[in-house]
Amino acid sequence: MYKKNLSIALGLLTLVAALSCSDGKQKTYNNCSLEKTDNVVTFPIDPETRNNPYVYAFYRDKNGSEYFTMQNAEKRSNDILFYDWNKRQLAFKVKPTKEGPNGVGWVSGYYIHNLDSIYLVDAYGEQIFLINQKGEIKDKFNAKEDVNGVKLSGYKSYADYPLMMIQNKLYVTIDANRFLAHEPVTATINTDTKETVALPFEYPDYPGSDQKIKKSGYETFFGRCFDGERFVYSFAYKENVYVTSPAHDSVQQVPVKTETFDQVKLMDEMGATLDDMFNTATYGPILYDEYRNVFYRIVYPPIKKEAGDDPMLLRMYGSKNFNIIITDHDFRILSEVHFPDNTYNPRVMLVRPEGLYISESHPLNESYSDDELKLRLFELVIIKS
């Protein structure tokens, strides 16, 4: 089963279909849950494409056509695939070239402002390219330091912290350098003037931060979302989420703690094994559901390894199991939903008007196929008590 406390009688579910957590920011909810549906969206995947994209996004063009887009993670491809959401098939590809007059090298991440303005992040974090649908370079952005002399460790983009545009400013995440005095998490690039500004919010301290070289790197993992007014950051090792203004000059910590474990214990780099990674409990990314006005925070509980388990494979596909903490707009916890082993891949999740889609393409799922990407719809329901 997919929700907590299912012993509540069915008679108490009156009006569930009509209710949603977007009924008002001030409303108090007794409990919410994610209900599995029979709605599964399936996209065919060719042999050259992996069904576990690290970078993906939903895109709606000026005519209202809707696309699920993803960067092909197989063979370090730059291809961005556009799948027609309604037809459930590949519509076209944008194919940035690696070499030549429009060469962008290898890229890792993108933001589609429109089909004539697609921003690509250089895999080494040194540049951001602006291309059109044909792959022609229209502009470049790069900075080793911002306008105030703050050194930047390099741009990065991922599904957990995608590029985004507010007015004419591109919000980009900055890689962590644990040996610099300042480690800004985010910078803005003015796309008109090319001015880069490191925002004042920096990577938080973590347990043992005075011995940086001995830590595993998990301290630099985070997810980020934007609710139209606030950026919200979820760090792998922090039970609190960090809520900031767009300027990142106002930062508030709010507890959103799992019921599964007490705290994250970062492993040491020296002597750490894949099994150690497998057994390390962490927090995952956070998503904002604009249609229901709630947040979803992923939790990766500690895992007991069993015979035949492949830690690397399971990490690639979002671990063996996971939880989702549901909070309201003010980060009050409404529920923590536990998902079954070896069934879903939380690294691919998508919020839509009809609900939350979670990838069912987990290699240990009985229905798994290399030839398709499957997204299962979950509906947010309110349990009235």
C-alpha positions, 0 to 999 in steps of 0.5 A, spaced: 500 500 500 502 507 498 499 511 504 500 511 511 494 509 516 490 506 511 486 503 517 482 509 516 475 507 514 473 508 507 467 512 509 471 517 512 474 519 505 468 523 503 469 528 498 476 526 497 475 527 489 473 534 490 478 536 495 485 538 494 491 541 498 490 547 493 484 549 497 487 555 501 494 557 504 491 557 511 487 551 511 489 546 516 489 538 513 489 532 518 492 528 513 494 527 506 497 521 501 499 520 494 494 515 491 496 510 486 492 510 479 492 506 473 494 512 469 501 510 466 504 514 461 509 510 456 514 513 452 518 508 447 526 509 448 530 507 442 537 503 443 541 509 443 537 512 449 537 511 457 530 510 460 533 514 466 535 521 464 539 525 469 536 532 466 529 532 464 523 538 464 516 539 461 515 544 456 509 547 453 510 551 446 507 558 444 501 554 441 500 550 447 503 543 445 506 539 451 512 535 451 516 531 456 524 533 454 530 529 457 537 529 455 540 523 453 544 520 458 547 514 454 554 515 451 555 522 453 550 525 448 548 532 447 541 530 444 535 533 447 529 529 446 522 532 445 516 527 447 509 529 445 505 528 451 499 527 448 501 522 442 506 519 447 511 518 442 518 522 440 516 528 436 523 531 434 530 532 437 535 538 438 542 536 437 547 540 439 554 539 436 560 537 440 565 540 435 566 545 429 563 552 429 557 551 433 561 546 437 559 546 445 563 540 447 559 535 452 553 539 456 550 537 462 543 540 463 539 545 459 533 550 460 528 551 454 526 558 454 523 557 447 525 553 441 529 559 439 533 560 446 535 554 449 541 554 454 546 549 455 551 548 461 558 545 459 559 539 463 565 542 466 562 548 469 566 553 465 560 556 460 553 556 458 551 556 451 545 559 448 543 556 442 537 555 437 533 549 435 538 548 429 544 548 434 546 554 432 550 558 438 547 565 439 551 567 445 555 564 450 556 566 458 562 564 462 565 567 469 570 565 474 568 570 478 562 575 479 562 582 479 564 583 486 570 578 485 567 572 488 570 566 485 565 561 482 567 554 482 563 552 476 556 552 473 552 546 474 545 543 472 541 537 474 534 535 474 534 536 482 536 544 481 535 546 474 536 552 471 531 557 471 529 564 468 526 570 472 525 576 468 532 577 464 536 573 470 538 566 469 538 563 476 544 558 475 547 553 481 554 553 483 558 547 484 561 547 491 569 548 493 570 546 500 576 549 500 574 556 498 572 561 504 565 563 500 561 557 497 555 561 494 550 556 492 546 560 486 548 566 482 544 570 477 546 572 470 543 578 466 542 575 459 542 582 457 548 585 460 552 578 461 553 581 469 554 575 473 552 576 481 553 570 486 547 571 491 549 571 498 546 564 500 552 559 501 553 552 502 551 550 509 556 547 514 555 540 515 558 535 521 565 535 521 566 541 516 572 543 519 575 536 516 573 537 509 577 533 505 575 527 510 568 527 507 564 524 502 561 529 497 554 528 500 554 535 503 554 538 496 548 534 494 541 538 494 535 539 490 532 546 489 525 548 487 521 555 486 514 556 488 513 563 485 515 567 491 521 563 494 526 558 493 526 552 497 533 548 498 533 541 500 540 538 502 542 531 503 544 532 510 540 537 513 533 535 516 531 543 515 530 546 508 532 553 507 527 558 504 530 564 501 527 570 497 529 571 490 535 575 492 537 570 497 538 575 502 533 573 506 534 565 509 530 561 513 531 554 516 524 550 517 524 543 519 522 538 515 524 531 518 523 524 516 520 519 521 525 514 518 531 516 521 534 521 527 539 524 523 544 523 517 551 521 518 556 522 513 561 517 511 568 519 511 572 519 504 577 515 506 576 508 506 568 509 504 565 503 500 559 502 495 556 498 501 557 505 505 554 509 500 548 504 499 547 504 507 547 512 508 540 515 509 540 522 506 534 527 504 533 528 497 530 533 492 524 537 493 518 539 488 513 544 489 506 542 486 503 549 484 496 546 482 495 543 490 500 548 493 504 543 497 511 541 497 514 533 496 521 532 499 524 525 498 527 521 503 532 515 502 532 511 508 538 507 510 537 500 506 539 493 508 543 490 503 541 483 501 544 478 497 544 480 489 543 487 491 548 492 486 549 498 490 551 502 484 545 500 480 540 502 485 543 508 486 543 510 479 535 508 479 534 512 486 535 507 491 531 501 493 526 504 496 524 512 498 519 516 502 516 522 500 514 527 505 508 532 504 508 539 507 503 544 506 505 551 503 508 553 510 512 547 511 507 543 516 508 536 515 501 533 512 504 526 511 510 521 510 508 516 504 512 510 504 514 507 497 515 499 496 522 496 494 524 496 487 518 499 484 519 506 482 525 511 480 524 517 484 530 521 480 524 522 475 518 525 477 514 530 474 508 535 477 502 536 472 495 538 473 492 531 474 497 529 479 505 527 481 508 522 476 513 518 478 518 513 474 516 506 474 522 504 470 526 501 475 530 495 473 528 491 479 521 492 477 517 486 474 514 490 468 521 494 467 523 494 460 529 498 457 525 500 451 520 504 454 520 510 460 514 509 464 511 514 468 505 512 473 500 518 476 499 518 483 493 523 486 494 527 492 488 526 496 486 528 503 484 523 508 478 527 513 478 524 520 
